[in-house]
Amino acid sequence: MLRLASILHLFIGSTLAGVGVIAALVTGVNTGLGLFLYAIVGFVIAFPVSWKVAQVLYAR
């Protein structure tokens, strides 16, 4: 299951990092460090999300 979660994290992590950057731009953050921090937060949030998705896929 760890391998599936890792593969899913490639896609989910990049998507949520992009969502974090869009959220930063919408809220008015326009510094490089601010955008980077929002992207990192989205990437970190993707770990439990990808783990849960992998659990659901294995349960089927």
N, C-alpha and C positions, 0 to 999 in steps of 0.2 A: 504494500500500500504506500510505502514511502516513495517508491519510484514514481507511482502515478501522481502522488501529491507534488512531487518535484516538477514533473512535466506540466501539471496544471498550474503550478505557481509561476511558470514562465509566462503563461498567458494572462492569468488573473493578476499577477503582480504588475505587469506592464500596463494593464488596463486600469487598475486602481491607482498606480502612480500617475498616469495621465489624468485621471479624474481629480487627483490631488492638485496637479498643476493647474487644471482648469478652475478648480475651486479657489486656488490662490489668486489667480488672475481676476476672477469675478469679485473677490473680496478686496481687491486693490493692492495686493502684495506684488511689487514689481522689482524686487531686488533678487539677485542671483541666489543668495543664501536662503531667502524666504521660499523661493520656488523649489530649491533643492530640498529643504526641510519638509515641505508639503509632499513632494514626490517620495521621500523616504518614509513618511508616515503612511502613505498609500501602499507602498511596497511592504511594509511591516504588517499592516492590517491584512494583507493578502495571505499571510501564513496560516492563520486559523481558518480563513475562508476556504483556501485550497484543501486543507486537511478535512474539513467537513464535506466538501464536494467529493473528495476521494472516498470518504466513508460511505456516502450515499451511493456512489457508483459501485463500490464493492458489495453493498448490501443487496443489490439487485441481482 
